[in-house]
Amino acid sequence: MHHSARGRHGDSRRRIAVEAARLIADQGMRDYHAAKLKAASRLGFSPDADLPRNAEIESALREHQRLFQAQTQTAILARLRSAAQEAMRFFHQLEPRLVGAVLEGTADEHSAICLHLFADDVATVIALLAERGIPYQLHDRRIRLDAVTDTRLPALEFTAGTNTIDVTVFPRDGLRQAPLDRITERPMRRASIDAVSQLQDPSPDA
């Protein structure tokens, strides 16, 4: 009896994860928590149902893309990574690092290119955009530095061609410690432009 209850429990989490992944992939939802709640509602579960963790959603998303979007998603990912390299060249003096879905390989047509930049003042980033006449939106973003420490950092969003570029501006010493990833709850993966180039065009020995 205990085992069957646990099995149903796991099955409901799996069904919610799969539906949330479909919403993310097909409708461009970016808020994993909102996707879980919407998926639970669509499947007839109550809002206080045991929801899957973000890592379970991410796993289901990768599976969905592999099954239903293999060819198109691969092409979109390559295009986004190429655009990310262009943006990183533009911000080269601020030691840009690629993060998020474009780095992790789960990006789709709805995904922004997310960069971390390192400057002691957000005005440095604004000046670079102003030089090119690039309009932007400025806001702040909550960042989890570790299990107990949050901070808010300036973030800018702008458009380059058909792509949305989303940058978070860290202090210069922020390069030493990556913030926590909202999915894995471990330090976020960051990639330099050389590492992104390797993803695009791995050497034969890799």
C-alpha positions in Angstrom: 0.0 0.0 0.0 2.8 2.3 1.0 4.7 1.5 -2.2 1.7 2.0 -4.5 1.1 5.5 -2.9 4.7 6.4 -3.5 4.4 5.1 -7.1 1.3 7.3 -7.7 3.2 10.2 -6.1 6.2 9.8 -8.5 3.9 9.3 -11.5 2.0 12.6 -10.8 5.4 14.4 -10.5 6.5 12.9 -13.7 3.3 13.9 -15.5 3.5 17.5 -14.3 7.2 17.7 -15.3 6.4 16.4 -18.8 3.5 18.9 -19.3 5.5 21.8 -17.8 8.3 20.9 -20.3 5.8 21.0 -23.2 4.6 24.4 -22.1 8.1 25.7 -21.9 9.1 24.3 -25.3 5.9 25.1 -27.2 4.7 28.3 -25.6 7.9 29.9 -24.5 7.2 30.0 -20.8 10.3 30.9 -19.0 9.2 30.8 -15.3 9.6 27.2 -14.3 7.4 27.7 -11.2 4.6 29.2 -13.3 4.9 26.3 -15.8 4.6 23.7 -13.0 1.5 25.4 -11.6 -0.1 25.7 -15.1 0.8 22.0 -15.9 -0.6 20.8 -12.5 -3.9 22.7 -13.2 -4.2 21.4 -16.7 -3.8 17.8 -15.4 -6.4 18.3 -12.7 -4.0 18.4 -9.7 -4.5 20.9 -6.9 -2.0 23.9 -6.5 -0.6 22.3 -3.4 0.2 19.0 -5.2 3.8 17.8 -4.8 5.4 19.6 -7.7 8.5 18.4 -9.5 11.9 20.1 -8.9 13.3 22.4 -11.5 15.9 19.7 -12.3 13.1 17.3 -13.2 11.5 19.9 -15.5 14.9 20.5 -17.1 15.3 16.7 -17.7 11.8 16.5 -19.2 12.6 19.5 -21.4 15.7 17.9 -22.8 13.7 14.7 -23.5 10.9 16.7 -25.2 13.4 18.5 -27.4 15.2 15.3 -28.3 11.9 13.6 -29.3 10.0 16.4 -31.0 12.4 19.2 -31.9 15.7 17.5 -32.6 16.5 19.0 -36.0 15.0 22.5 -35.5 16.3 22.9 -32.0 19.9 22.0 -33.0 19.8 24.6 -35.7 18.3 27.3 -33.4 20.9 26.5 -30.7 23.8 26.9 -33.2 22.4 30.2 -34.4 22.0 31.5 -30.8 25.5 30.4 -29.8 26.9 32.2 -32.9 25.0 35.4 -31.9 26.3 34.9 -28.3 29.9 35.0 -29.6 29.2 38.3 -31.5 27.7 39.8 -28.3 30.7 38.6 -26.3 33.1 40.1 -28.8 31.2 43.4 -28.4 31.6 43.3 -24.6 35.1 41.8 -24.6 36.6 44.4 -22.2 34.0 43.3 -19.6 35.1 39.6 -19.5 31.7 38.3 -20.7 30.5 34.8 -19.7 27.7 32.9 -21.4 25.2 31.3 -19.0 21.7 29.8 -19.1 19.9 27.8 -21.8 22.1 28.8 -24.7 25.1 27.4 -22.9 23.3 24.4 -21.4 21.8 23.3 -24.8 18.1 23.7 -24.0 17.6 27.0 -25.8 14.8 27.4 -28.3 13.4 30.1 -30.5 12.0 31.9 -27.4 15.3 32.0 -25.5 17.3 35.1 -24.7 21.1 35.1 -24.9 22.1 35.5 -21.2 25.5 37.0 -20.4 27.3 37.9 -17.2 29.5 41.0 -17.5 32.0 42.3 -14.9 32.3 46.1 -14.3 32.5 48.2 -11.2 29.7 50.4 -12.5 26.8 49.6 -14.8 27.4 53.0 -16.5 30.3 51.3 -18.3 27.8 48.9 -20.0 25.3 51.7 -20.7 28.1 53.8 -22.4 29.0 50.9 -24.7 25.3 50.6 -25.8 24.9 54.3 -26.1 28.0 54.5 -28.4 26.1 52.2 -30.9 22.8 53.9 -30.3 21.3 50.6 -28.9 18.1 51.1 -26.9 17.9 49.0 -23.8 15.8 48.3 -20.7 17.4 48.5 -17.3 16.1 46.7 -14.2 17.6 44.8 -11.3 17.8 41.1 -10.8 17.8 39.0 -7.6 20.8 36.7 -7.6 21.5 33.9 -5.1 25.2 34.0 -4.3 25.0 30.9 -2.0 22.5 29.0 0.1 22.0 32.0 2.5 23.0 35.1 0.6 20.9 37.0 -2.0 21.8 40.2 -3.7 20.3 42.5 -6.4 22.4 43.4 -9.4 21.7 45.6 -12.4 20.5 43.9 -15.6 20.0 45.2 -19.1 18.0 43.8 -22.0 18.3 44.8 -25.6 17.7 43.4 -29.1 20.5 42.5 -31.6 18.9 41.5 -34.9 16.3 38.9 -34.0 17.9 38.0 -30.7 17.2 39.3 -27.2 20.4 39.8 -25.2 20.0 39.8 -21.4 23.1 40.9 -19.4 23.6 40.9 -15.6 26.3 43.2 -14.4 28.5 41.9 -11.6 31.3 43.7 -9.7 34.7 42.9 -11.2 35.5 40.4 -8.4 32.2 38.6 -9.2 34.1 36.5 -11.7 35.6 34.5 -8.8 32.3 33.1 -7.5 29.4 32.0 -9.8 25.9 32.5 -8.3 23.6 29.5 -7.7 21.8 28.1 -10.7 18.0 28.3 -10.2 17.7 24.8 -11.6 20.5 22.8 -10.1 21.0 24.9 -7.0 24.7 24.6 -7.6 27.2 27.2 -8.8 26.1 28.3 -12.3 28.1 27.2 -15.3 29.8 30.1 -17.1 31.6 29.9 -20.4 34.2 32.3 -21.9 34.1 33.1 -25.6 36.8 30.5 -26.3 34.7 27.9 -24.5 31.6 28.8 -26.6 33.7 28.6 -29.7 34.7 25.0 -28.7 31.0 24.2 -28.3 30.3 25.4 -31.9 33.3 23.9 -33.5 34.9 21.2 -31.3 38.4 20.1 -32.2 38.9 16.6 -33.6 40.7 15.6 -30.4 37.9 16.8 -28.1 
